Amino acid sequence: MNTYPDTSLALSSKCAELWQTLLQANVVSGEMPAMSKTDSSETPAWYIRVMLGFSGWLGALFLMGFIGIGFSFFRESMIAGISIGIALCTSAYVIFRSGSDNDFVLQLALALSVAGQGFVVFSLFQKSSQNHAAIFAAILLFEVFLVLLVPSFIHRFLSTVSAVYAAYFLFQELGMFGFTSGVVAILLTLLWWSPRCLHQPEIWRPIGFALALTLLTTEGSRLLPLLMLQNGDAWWFKHGWRVAGTLVNLALLSTTLLVLRREGLRWTSFPALLAIVGALLLCSFGYVAPGLSHALLLILIAYSFGEKLLLGLGLLSLLSFLSHYYYQLQVSLLYKSIVLASLALFLLLVRWYLNHRFPIPAAHSAKERDHA
C-alpha cells in the first residue's frame, strides 16, 4: 500500500483554488483548463538535478578525452577537427530534439555541444594564425546557427554569449574598439520590447538574458587595458567608447519612451517630460562614469517586465561600475567625488520631488507591502 501523499492531487487542488480566485477577480472566465501530464508531474529536487548534471558533464569529459586520444590526427588536420566538432554538435542536436526530460541526458548533450564547439574553434585557429577577423566572423555565424537550431534554454544562452564575444573580438580585429556594447544595447532593447519575446519565449528569452549579461561584460572589458594593446592611436580606440555610449543612451531613452507609452502617458504631459529630462540627465552622467547607462538600461528593462534576476544583476552592476569609476587613476579623486556627489544629490532630489508631486495613497502602499 502506498503511504506517500499524492502530490498530483495536492497540486490539482491548489490550481483549482487559484482558478476560483481568478474567477472572482474577473481575470479569467470559463472552466479551468485540464492539466497535462508534464504539469502534474513532480519535479525532481534541485540537488538531484545538480548531481545528474555533474554526471553528464563528467561523462562528456571522459568522452572528449577518448575522442582526443583516439582521433589525435585532428591536430594536424583542420578539416578533421571541424568534422569531429560538427559531429558532436549534431549528436547534441539529435538528443535535444528527442524530447527527453532526463537531466543526465540533457547535460550530456549540452557538454557534447560545448565540446564540439571547442573542436571547431580550436581547429580554425590551428592553421590560420593571420586572418583572425575571418575566423571570428566564421565563429559568429556558427554560433548564431546553433542559437536558432538547438531547442534548449541553457544552450541558446551559452551560444548567444559565445556569438556576442565572437562579434566583440571581430570588432577588435577591425579596429572598432568598444563598439560591441552599443550594438548589444540596441539589440537588447529591440528584443525585450518585441512581441516575439512574449509569443515565443522558449526561443527569445534565453537570447534576451544572454544579451543582458554580455551588455555588462562587454562594457566591463573596456575597463581592462590588456584587451587594447594595439592601435592606440586609431580613432576608434580613442572615441569608439563614445559611439557605443551614444547607442546605449539611445536605447535607454527609447526604453523610457516605450515605458511611458505603455503606461498611457502622452510624451507632452508633465510626468512624461519629467521622466524624459531625468533620463537625459542620467545619460549625460553615463559619458562621465563608464557603465552607468548600461546598468540603468538593464534596471529599467528588468523593472518594466518584472524580471527579478535581471533587476538584481542590474543593481549589482550599477554598484560595480560606480565603485570601479571611483577607484580609477585616470581622473583626480576630487573630480570623481564631485561627479558621484552630484549624481547622488540629483537622484535624491528627484525622489523627494516625486514623493511630493505624485504621492502614493496609503492603502496602495499597504497593499504593495502585503504583496511583497
N, C-alpha and C positions, 0 to 999 in steps of 0.2 A: 504494500500500500504506500502510495506517495504521501509523505508527511510534509513536503515543501510547499510553501504558498504558491498559488498560481499567479505569476506576475502578469500574464496576459490579461486575466480578468481584472486585476487591480488597475492596470493601465487603461483598459476599456472603460472602467467606471470613472476614472479621472477625466478621460476625454469626454464622456457623457456629461459630467458636471460642468466642464469648461464650455461645452456646446450650449448647455442650458443658460449659463451666464451670458454668453454672447447673444443668445436669442433674446434674453431680457433687455439687453442693451441695444437691441436693434442693429447689431453689427452684421449678423448673418440671418438667413431665413431658410425654412425647409427642414428636411431631415438631415441628421448627421451622416456624412459620407462613411461608407464602410471602410474599416481599417484593413490594409493589406497585410500580407504575411510578414513583410520586412518591417512594417511599422509596429506590429505587435510582438515581434521577437525581442528577446532580451539581448542587450548589448554587453559584450564581454567587459570585464573590469579592465581599467587602464593599464595596470601593471602586467596583466596577461598579454595585452596587445603590445606593450613595450618589449617584453621578453620574446614574443613571436617575431616582432620586427628586428630585434637584435639577432635572432637566429637566422632570419632571412639574409641580413647583411653579412653575417659570418659565413653562411653558406656561399654567398656570392663571392666573398673574398677568396675562399678556397677554390671556387670555380675559376676565378680570374687567375690565380696562381697556376692552376693546372693548364689553362689556356696559354699563359705566358711561357710556361716551360715546354709544353707540347708543340707550340707554334712559335718558337723563338725566331724563326726566319722572318717574321713580320718586321723585325728590327732592321733588316736590310731591304725590305720591300714596302714602299709606301702603299701600293695597291693592296697588298695582302693585309696590312694593318687596318686600312679603311674597310676592307671587305669583312674582316672579323668584327669591327665595331658596328657596321651596319647589320650584320647577322645578329649580334647581341641585342641591338635596339629593336630589330624585327621580332626577336623572341619575346622581348618585354611587351611589345605592342600586342602580340597574339595573346599573352597571358592577361593583359589588361582588358582586351576585348572579349575574353572568355566569360566575363561577368562574375568571377569568383570573388567571394567576400572573406576569404581566409587571409588573415593578416600576414602569416608567414609567406604565402604565395605572392601577395601584393608587394611586400617589402623585398622579396627576392626579385620580382620583376623590376622594381624601381632600381635596385642595386645593379641588375644586369644592364639596364638602360644607361645608368651613370657610367658603368664600366665601358660600355660601347662608345659613349661619347668621349670618354678618355682615350680610347684607342684611336678614334678618328682624329682628335685634336693632336695627340702625340705624333701620329703618322704624318699629318700635314706639316708640322714644324720640323719633322725629321730631315726632310730633303730640301725644304725651301727655307733658307736662312736669310734671304734678302728681301723678298717682296712680302713683308708681313701684312700690309694693307689688304692684299688679295686673300690672305689666309683668314684674317679676321672677318672679311666680308663673307667668305665661304662658311665660316663657323656661324655667323649671324643668320644666314639663310637656312642652315641646317637646324639650328635651334628653333627658329620660327616654324619650320616644318614640323618639328616634334611637338611644339606647343599646340598647333592646330590639329595634330593627328592623334596623339595618345590621350585617351579619356581617363585621366587621373588628376585629382586636385593637386597633390603634392608634386607630381611630375610636371604639370603645367607651371606651377610656381617656380620650381628649380630651373626649368628650361627657359622661362621668361627672364629670370635673374641672369642666367648664362648669356642669353641673347642681348640683354642690356649691356653687360660688361664686354661682350664682343663688339658692340657698337661703340662703347666707350674707348676701347683700345684702337678701334678703327679710326675714330676721330682724332685720337692722339697721333696715330701714324700720319694722318693727313694734315697735322699741324693745327687742328681746330680744338685747342685746349679748353676745357671747361664747358663745352657746348652740350654735352650729353644731358646734364641735369635740366637744362631748359627744355629740351625735346621731351624728356620723360615727364616733366611737369605738364606740358600741353597734352600729351597722351593720357596722363592720369586724369586730368580734368574731363577730357572728352569721353573717356571710358566710364567713369563713375556717374556721369550725368547722361549717359546714353541709355535708351530703353532696352538695349540688348543686354545690359548688365542685369536687369530685372527679369527679362524673358528667358535668358539662357545663363543662369548663374553658374552652372557647372563648368562652363567654358570661360566666362569673363571674370568671375570673382577671383580665382587664383591669379589671373593676369593682373587684376587691379591691386591685389595685395603685394605682388612682386614689384609692380611699378612704384608703389608707396615706399617699399623698403629701399629699392635702388635709387629713388629720388634723394633719399637722405645719405646713402653711402656714396653716391657719385659726387654729391656736393662735399661730403667729408673728405673724399680722396683729393679734392683740390687743395685742401689744407696741408697735405703731405708733400713737401717739396721733392721727395725722392722720385715721384712719378713724372717730374717735369725737368729733367736734367738737360734736355736738348732743346735747341731752337729758342734760347732765352731771349733773343732779340726780335722774334717774329711778332707780327701784330696780334695774332690770335692768342699768343702766350701772354701778352700784356693786357688785352682788352676782351678776350673771349669770355671771361667770367662776367663782365658787364652785359654782354649779349645774352648769356644764359640767365643772369639775374633779371633782365628785362622780360624774357619769356616767362620766367617764374612769376614775376609780378603781374603780367598779363593774365596768367592762369588764375592767380589769386583774385584779381579784380573781376574776372569772368565768373568765378565761383561765387563771389559776393553778389553779383547781379542776378545769378541764377537762384540763389537763396532768396533774394528779395522778390523775385517773380513768383517763386513757389509759395511764398507767404502771402501773396496777393497785394504787395505794396507797389505803388507806382514809383518809378525811379525819380519823379519830380516831387514826391512827397517829402516832408521834413525828416521822418525817420530814415527813409532811403538815402537822402542826401547826406545825412549824418553818418550813415554806415559807409557810404562811398568815400567821403572825406577822410574818415578814420582809416579805411583800407589804403587810401593813397598815402597817408602819413606813415603807416606801417611799412608800405612798400619803399618809401624813401629811407627808412631805417635799415631796410634789407640791403641797400647798397653799402652801408657802413659796417654792419655786423653780418658777416657771411653766414648763410644758413637760416637766418631769421624768417625770410619769406617762405622758404621751403617748409619749415616746421609749421608756420601759420597756415599754409595751404593744406597741409595734411590734417591739422586740427580742425579746420573749417569743414573739410570733406567728411571727416570722421563724425563730427557733431551733426552734420546735416543728415547723414544716413544711419546714425545710431550705432556706429561701429566702435565698440569699446576698445578692441585691440588696437585699432588704428589711432584712437584718441590717446591711449597710453603711450604708444610709440611716438606720436607727435609731441606730447608733453615732455617725454624723456629727451627727445632730440632737441627741443627748444632749450631745455636746461643745458644740454651738452654743448650746443653751438654757442650759447651765451657765455658759458664757462670757458670754452676754448678761445673765444674772442677776447675775454678779459685777460687771459694769460699769453696772448700773442706779444711778440717782442718788436714787431714792425712799427707799432704805434705807441706813443707815450702813455703811461698809466693815467695821467691826468685827463687826456683826451678820451680814453676809453671810459673812465669814470663819469665824465660829463655825458657821453652818449648813453650809457646804461641808466644813469640817474634821470636823464631827460625822458627816456623811454618809459621807465617806471612811473615817473610823475604823470606822463601823458595817459598811461593806462589807468592810473588811479583816478585822475580827473574824469576820464570817460565813464568809469564805473560809477563815480559819485553822481555825475550828471544824469546817467541813465536811470539810476535808482530814484532820483527826484523828479525827472521828467516823465518817466514811464514806470510808476510804482507797481509792484506786483501785489494783487489782493491777498489778504491774509489767508483766506480759505484756499486759494490756489496754491500758495506756498506750503500750507499744511498738507494739502493733497499730494504735492510733489514729494514732500518729506516722507509721508507714509508710503508712497510708491517706491521710494529709494530704500 
